[in-house]
Amino acid sequence: MRILSGIQPSGKLHIGNFFGAMRQHLALQADHDGFYFIADYHAMTSNPAPAELATRTFEVAMDYLALGLDPKKTVFWRQSDVPEVTELAWILSCITPLGLLQRCTSYKDKVAQGLSPNHGLFAYPVLQAADILMFDSNLVPVGADQKQHIEVTRDIALKFNAQYGETFVVPEEQILKSVAVVPGLDGRKMSKSYNNTIEIFEPESNIKKKVMRIVTDSTPVEEPKDPQTCSIFALLRLAAEAEEIAEWEAKYLAGGVGYGTVKKRVVELLCEYFRPYRQRREELERDRDFVEDVLRDGARRARDVARTTMNRVRDAVGLGKVRNA
């Protein structure tokens, strides 16, 4: 079964990205035909500086490879290295009802967060549909907040197939199993937008400083505490084994444990958990040619599929197969 996923190079990856989605994406490659890409076209909706976009895109590639993406099992590429996707997005735009896009809540949410209300941001779901339909994707693993966009993709595919004949595989969403929301340094959801993140590959000394300054309540050491509402406990739960989690939960309920003690253990757990990945990331930083070769080979394999799809689409709409100049 073919599975597709993309990630925007919108900033340094943090542990919320990893535990919320990336870990599940990487696990899926073992049993599926994986197509994973870095969505640099999508990142342009926020008008990043050119050098910043290029740097972040390459860093995401190193991050994914360090965290376990296997380019022998999974096709991995930069979105912009497969330009066919923009042609397909235009063709899909011409059959996509305006009302379908107007009902998408993500556009309003992004504008409310301060992003410029440009056409790219508004038409984002169409480009996303092109990403998915281009590669005959069966499953698209997403968080619950992206479910609407997959529904839009399905609507577009069904409308196209009804108008031009069976052309696209109609995908199914796979809602990622929800972990407890990964809390940031201020107790809110960890997000680059809130500037409250713990980056996956930042120095361990920085991780310690950040964890130790996480906001907690004023419950005295000797008093019982609620592990279900404690952001420190939520972080501990991400990296600790089940037996240790149960032990800390009992300590919380019994009282006698201070937040500072738990914070120190969280630092140890996070550093231990990501240390092997950090070492691999450092190796990739010294072998950037390997990373570029992976992306180049991934783009070649992705374009082989994209050209087949586009010939099918162009025939369906009357443009004919791609002609050599």
MOZIKA-V376417 format. One line per field, one symbol per residue. phi: phi as a letter, one per 40 degrees, with the letter a starting at -180 (. if undefined). A space follows every 50 residues. Layout:
phi = ???
This chain:
phi = .cbbabbccciccbccdcccaddcdcccccbbccbbbcccccccccfccd ccccccccccccccccchcbcccbcbacdccbcdccccccccdcbccdcc ccccccccccccchcccccdcccdccccccdccdbfccbbcacdcbdccc ccdcdccccccccbgcbbcccbcbccdccddccccbgcdcadccfbcbcc bcdcccdcccccbccbcbccdcccbcccbccccccdccbccdccdccccc cdccggbcccccdcccddccccccdcccccccccccbccccccccccccc cccdcccccccccccccgcgcdbcc
